[in-house]
Amino acid sequence: MTQENTVEMPTTETDARQTEQQLVESWRAAELERAGYPPEAAAELAARSDVDLHLAVEILSKGCSAELALSIFR
């Protein structure tokens, strides 16, 4: 029976930020989908730091279509 030696590499700060960024974008996309955006549009808006999540959700709750809202944010 052989024992395999494994060495864990420390996570760099950059890797941690990317992971955190991905988690935030995933959460934002889920919230946007829940509000009524199609998945692709939600992912696009979620990745943009210049789009306010609350405004993007509110605009749909006021009756704006997802298509029109997406064109406004583009």
Beta strands, then each sheet from edge to edge (+ up, - down):
end
